[in-house]
Amino acid sequence: MTDPTDPTDPIGPTDPTGPIGRARARAVETLSLDSAATRNALSGRLVTALAEALTDCGKDPEVRAVVLTHTGTTFCAGADLRDPPHPDALVALLRQIVELPKPVVARVTGHVRAGGLGLLAACDLAAASTAATFAFTEVRIGVAPAVISLPVIPRTDPRALARYYLTGERFDPAEAVRLGLLTTTADDVDEALSPLLDGLRRSSPQALAETKRLLTARVLETFDRDAAELTALSARLFASPQAREGMTAFLERRDAAWVV
């Protein structure tokens, strides 16, 4: 979810121009979260559009890999409180990234919050500039990082993750690398990505697909085992009085009632 204390969080209406930008260079398709008015929050509209774009990439034999990036100063600010996606749709999107038979590489130059970290963890590789910041802010509005745990928990260090899940604190790219959320970080994210993308372009499409299956098997086991339970947990928490208070406090730009 979004962070009520963070000026990068969504405050405006949905961007009417279309939420996903697309470009291609040397067999790498770049999908850009492009909803500046909501700071790329996960709305129902954005989730649907991103899923459709990923489906196109998965079917296109000319696409070797996908880069998932963003416009503006925020990669993704979490769920859009005014137009949240159904939990089932978010589960399906995260699983689609994990299952896509082509590597998906996150390119981050801005802020990542809550649900945005689910996108990041679902990707196979992830690079961020040193200007990026991260936070699991769900606990601060009365919910839990339930659905996004499906890709996050299998790919991160449990003891290190506990701190940020429980406190909602912000952390930097170096810490995100230590947790396992990022592959690498650098002042120039494109310079850091260059050898990764070069390696993917030199690799056989068949070999990439099968190697990705080996790497994601454990993550997909988590989806198979826990998706229904975590979806139900998300729905229950969102309907709770504390979540209503937390979301109201966020929209009113004030502390929630439980803050001491």
TORSE-492644 format. One record per residue: residue in three letters; x, y, z of N, C-alpha, C, O in turn. Coordinates in steps of 0.05 Angstrom, whole numbers, plus 5000, padded with zeros to 4 digits. Example, Ala and Ser with C-alpha at 12.3 -4.5 7.8 and 13.67 -1.06 7.14 Angstrom:
2
ALA526448865156524649105156526449345156528549345169 SER525749555142527349795143525850015157526850235161 
//
This chain:
260
MET501749765000500050005000501750255000504250235002 THR500450474998501950734997502550835024501450745044 ASP504451025025505451135050504251415055504851595039 PRO502651455075501351705080503351925087502552165087 THR505751865095507752065101509552125078511452285082 ASP509152005055511052025033509952195011507952134999 PRO511352425004510352594983510352464956509252574937 THR511752234953511752104927509251934923508951814901 ASP507551904942505251734940503051854923502952094919 PRO501151684912499151784893497151964907496151894928 ILE496552184894494552374905492652464883490652584889 GLY493252414858491652514837489952304823490052064831 PRO488352384803486652194789488252014770490652074765 THR487051804760488351624741489151784716487651954706 ASP491551724706492551854681490851764657490651524652 PRO489651954642487951874621489351794595488051714576 THR491951814594493351784568494251494564495251434542 GLY493851314583494651034579496950974598498951124599 PRO496750754613498650714635501150564628502850544646 ILE501450454604503850294598505050404572503850404551 GLY507650484573509150554549510750314539511450144555 ARG511150304513512650074501514650174481514250364466 ALA516950044482519150094463520749834460520749664477 ARG522249814437523849574433526549654421526649824404 ALA528649524431531349554420532849294422533149184443 ARG533749194399535348954398534048724414535348604431 ALA531548674408530148444419529348474449528348284461 VAL529848704460528948754488526648944488526949174479 GLU524348854497521949024499521949164526522149034547 THR521649434525521449584550518549664554517349794538 LEU517549594578514849664586515149874609516449814629 SER514050104605514350324625511650374639509650434626 LEU511650354665509350444680509150744676510950894684 ASP506950834665506751114655504151234664502451314647 SER503751254690501351384701502151594721501951554745 ALA503251814710504552014728502652124748503452194770 ALA500052154741498152284759497852124785497152234806 THR498251864784497951694807500651574816500751394832 ARG502851684806505551594812505651294808506851144825 ASN504551204786504650914778503550734799504450504802 ALA501550824814500150644833498750424818497950454795 LEU498450194832497249954820494249984820492849904839 SER493150104799490250124795489349874780490949724769 GLY486749824780485649614764486449644734487049454720 ARG486349894725486949954697489849904691490449784670 LEU491749984708494549934703495249644704496749544687 VAL494149494723494649204725493649064700495148894689 THR491349134690490249014666492049074642492748894626 ALA492849324639494449404616497249274617498249194596 LEU498449254640501049124642500848824636502548714623 ALA498748694646498348414640498048364610499048174599 GLU496548544596496248514567498848544553499448404534 ALA500448744561503048794548504948554552506348474534 LEU504948434576506548204582505647964565507347804556 THR503147934562502147714545503147744516503947544504 ASP503047984506504148044479507047964477507947834458 CYS508648044497511447984497511947684499513747584485 GLY510447544515510747254517510247104492511546894487 LYS508447214475507847074450509647154427509647014406 ASP511047374429512647484407515347354405516947394424 PRO515947204384518547074383520947274379523247194382 GLU520247514372522347724368523247844395525147994396 VAL521847784416522547904442524247704458523347474463 ARG526647774464528447604480528147644510528347454525 ALA527647894518527347954546525648204549525248354529 VAL524648254573522948484579524248644601525048534621 VAL524348904597525149094618522649234628521149354613 LEU522249224654520049364667521049604681522649584700 THR520249844672521350094684519050284688516750204690 HIS519650544689517550734697518251014686520551064679 THR516251184684516751464680516451614707515251494726 GLY517451844709517252004734519151914755520851744751 THR518752014779520551964801519751724819521051664838 THR517551594811516651364827516251124809514851134789 PHE517650904815517150654800514350554805512850514785 CYS513450534830510750454836510250524865511750444883 ALA508050674870507550764897505750574913504850644935 GLY505250334903503450154917500750144905500350244882 ALA498850034919496050014908494750284907495150454925 ASP493250334886491750574884489250554902487450394897 LEU489150724922486950704941484250784929482150704939 ARG484350934907481751014894480850814873478450804867 ASP482650654863481950454843483650204847485250134829 PRO483450064870485149844875484549604857482149564850 PRO486549454849485949204834484848994852485249004876 HIS483248814841482348584857484748424865486548394848 PRO484848314889487148154897487747924877490147864873 ASP485747804866486147584847487647694822489347554811 ALA487047934814488348054790491248114796493048074779 LEU491848204820494648254828496247984830498547974821 VAL495047784841496347524842496947424814499147324809 ALA495047454796495347364769497647514755499247394740 LEU497747774759499947934747502647844757504547814742 LEU502947824784505547734795506347464785508647424778 ARG504447284784505047014773505747024744507546884735 GLN504447194729505047224700507947314696509347204678 ILE508947494712511747584710513547354716515547304702 VAL512947204738514646974746514646764724516746644719 GLU512346714712512046494693512746564664513046384647 LEU512946824658513546904631515946754620517946744634 PRO515846634597518146464588520446634577522046534561 LYS520646874586522847054579523647214604521947274621 PRO526247264608527047414631525747694633525447834612 VAL524847764657523748034662525748174680526348084702 VAL526648414672528648564686527548824695526548984679 ALA527648884721526649134731528849344730531149294736 ARG528049584721529849814719528550044736526450144728 VAL529850114758528650294777530450544781532850514786 THR529350784778530851024784529451204804530251424809 GLY527251094816525751264835524851094859526050904867 HIS522551174870521551064895519850814890518450804870 VAL520050624908518450374906517150324933518550314953 ARG514550294932513150264957511250014955510049974934 ALA511049864977508949664981508549484956510349334950 GLY506249504943505749334920507849344898508249154883 GLY509149584896511249604876513549414882514949324864 LEU513949354907516049164914515248874907517048704903 GLY512648824904511848574894512548544864513548324856 LEU512148754849513048754821516048704819517048534803 LEU517548844836520448824836521348534842523148424828 ALA520148414862520948144870520147934849521347724847 ALA517947984834517147794814519047784790519147584776 CYS520548004786522448014763524747834768525447764791 ASP526047744747528247564749530847704757532447594772 LEU531247944746533548104753532448384759530348464749 ALA533948534776533048804783535448984788537248914803 ALA535349214776537549414780536249684787534149754777 ALA537549824805536450084813538750284815541050214822 SER538050534810540050744814540250794844538550714860 THR542450924852542850984880540851194891540851244915 ALA539351314873537251504882534651374891532951504902 ALA534351114885531850974892531550944922533550934937 THR529050924931528450864959526150654959524750624940 PHE526050504981524250274983522850275010524050365030 ALA520350175011519050135037516549965034515049985014 PHE516249775053513749625056511949775075512249745099 THR510149935065508650125081505850015090504350165102 GLU505249765083502549665089501849695119499549765125 VAL503649625137502949625165502149905175500849925195 ARG502950115161502350385170499450465162498550675172 ILE498150315146495350375140493450155149491150145140 GLY494449965165492649765177492349515161490449355167 VAL494049455142493949205127496649065129498349145144 ALA496948855113499448705113500348665084498748665066 PRO503048615080504048565053503348275045505148105042 ALA500748215042499847945039500447835011502147655009 VAL499147934991499447824964502247844954503247664941 ILE503548074959506248114949508247924962510547894952 SER507447804984509247614997509847364980511847234984 LEU508047314961508347074944511047084930512446874930 PRO511847304916514547304905516647414925519047344922 VAL515847584944517847714961519247514980521647504981 ILE517647364995518747195016520646985005522846945017 PRO520046844983521946644973524546754963526546604960 ARG524647014957527047124945528647314963530447454954 THR527947324989529247505007530247375032529447145038 ASP532047505046533047405072530947455093530147685098 PRO529947245107527647275125528247455149526447615157 ARG530547445161531147605184531347905176530248075191 ALA532647965155532848235146530148345137529448575143 LEU528548175124525948265114524048335137522448515135 ALA524248185160522448225182522548515192520448635198 ARG524848635192525048915202523349095185521849265196 TYR523449075159522149265141519149195138517549375133 TYR518448945139515648865139514248975164511949075162 LEU515548965187514249035212514249335218512449425233 THR516149475208516449755216515549955194514950185200 GLY515549865169514950045147517150245141516750445126 GLU519550205153521750395148522650395119522350205105 ARG523750625111524950635085527750525086529150535106 PHE528650415063531350315061532450385033530950435015 ASP535150365031536450455007537150224989536749994996 PRO538150274965538750064946540849854956540549624950 ALA542849954970544749764981543449554999544149324999 GLU541549655016540149475033538249295017537949055024 ALA537149394996535349234979536949004965535948784962 VAL539449054959541248844948541748634970541548394964 ARG542248724994542848545016540348365022540648125028 LEU537948485020535548335025535048125003533747915008 GLY535948174979535348004956533348114937532447984918 LEU532448364942530448484924531748594899530348604878 LEU534248674900535648774877537948594870539148464887 THR538648594844541048454834543448634837545548544845 THR543048894831545349084831544249364834541949424828 THR546049544842545449834843547849984834550149904838 ALA547350224822549550394813548450674809546050714807 ASP550350864808549451134803548051154776546051294773 ASP549151014756547951004729546750724725548150534720 VAL544050714728542750444727543050324699543250074697 ASP543150484678543450364651546150244647546450044633 GLU548150364659550850254657550949984672552249794663 ALA549549964695549449714709547849504694548549264696 LEU545849584679544149394665545549294639544849084629 SER547349454628548449384602549649104600548948964581 PRO551249014619552348734616550148524620550348314609 LEU548148584637545948394641544348354615543848134606 LEU543648574602542148554577543848444554542848294537 ASP546448504554548148384534548248084537548147934517 GLY548347994562548347704567545847574558545847354546 LEU543547704562540947584554540847574523539747384512 ARG541847784510541747794481543547574469543047484446 ARG545547484483547347284473546446994480547646804471 SER544246974494543246714504541046614486539446764475 SER540946344483538846214468536146254481535846224505 PRO534046314465531346344476530446094491529246114513 GLN530945864480530245614493531645584519530445504539 ALA534245634519535845604544534845804565534745734589 LEU534246054557533246244577530646154589530246174614 ALA528846054573526245964583526545734603525345744624 GLU528145534596528545304614530145374639529545274661 THR532045554636533645634660531845794679532045774703 LYS530145964667528346124684526445934699525845974723 ARG525545714686523845524700525245404724523945364745 LEU527745344722529245234744529345434767529045364791 LEU529845694760530145894781527545974795527646054818 THR525345944781522746034792521045804804518845864814 ALA522045564803520445334813519545374842517245324848 ARG521345464859520745504887518645734891516945714908 VAL518945944876517046164878514246074870512346134883 LEU514145914848511545824839510245624858507845614861 GLU511945474873510845294894509345464915507345384925 THR510545694921509345874941506645974930504645984946 PHE506546054905503946134893501845914896499645954904 ASP502645664888500845444888499745384917497445324920 ARG501545414936500845344964499345564978497445504993 ASP500145814974499246034991497446244978496446414993 ALA497146244952495746464939492846504949492046724955 ALA491346284952488546314961488446424989486746594995 GLU490146325007490146425035490946715037489646865051 LEU492946795022493847075023491947265010491647495018 THR490547174989488547334976486247384996485247604998 ALA485347175010483247205030484147385053482547555062 LEU486647365061487647535082487547825073486748005089 SER488447885049488448155038485648265038485248495047 ALA483748115028480948215027479848265055478548465060 ARG480448085074479448125102480648375114479248525127 LEU483248415111484448655123483548915110483049105124 PHE483148915084482249155071479449235080478749475080 ALA477849035088475049095097474949155127472749205137 SER477149165141477149195170476949485178477649665163 PRO476049545203475949815213478649955213478850195207 GLN480749805221483349935222484350015194485650225191 ALA483749855174484549925147482950175137484050345124 ARG480350185144478850425137479950665149480150875137 GLU480750645175481950875188484650945175485251175171 GLY486250745169488850795157488650925130490151105124 MET486750825114486450945087485251225089485951405073 THR483451265107482351535111484451725120484651955111 ALA486151635139488351805148490251875126491152105123 PHE490851675108492551725085491351945067492652135060 LEU488751915061487452105043487252385055487252585041 GLU487052395082486852645096489652755104489752965116 ARG491752615097494452705103494852755133495752965141 ARG494052555149494452575178495352305188495252105174 ASP496252295214496952045226494451885232492351995238 ALA494651625230492451445237492051455267493851535282 ALA489651375276488951395304490751235323491051315346 TRP492051025313493650855330496450965335497950845351 VAL497251175320499951275323500351395351498751565359 VAL502451315365502951405392505651545394506451645415 
//
